[in-house]
Amino acid sequence: MECVSQKERLKMINKNHASLSTRKQCELLGIWRSSVYYSPSQPSANETVLANEIHDIWLDKPAYGYRKITEKLRRKGYDINEYCD
């Protein structure tokens, strides 16, 4: 099955097969069951804006760690949670 891509093997899964369960099909095809049910989610607009802001701070000050970046974001008005050590 190594010559067939995982994407192609996922297309072979029939969730409504009469005699083969999804579990057995995954086992036979050598793929994880979770990959059958996985659907990627798009990041929210807020997450994208925050990620861009973090990237901009990092470009300006690459030596800053998460504490300094968090501090700068808070000064800009972002509500950032505390990091738990």
Secondary structure, DSSP 4 states (H G I P E B T S, - for coil): -TTS-HHHHHHT--TT-SSS-HHHHHHHHT--HHHHH----PPPHHHHHHHHHHHHHHHH-TT--HHHHHHHHHHTT---PPPP-
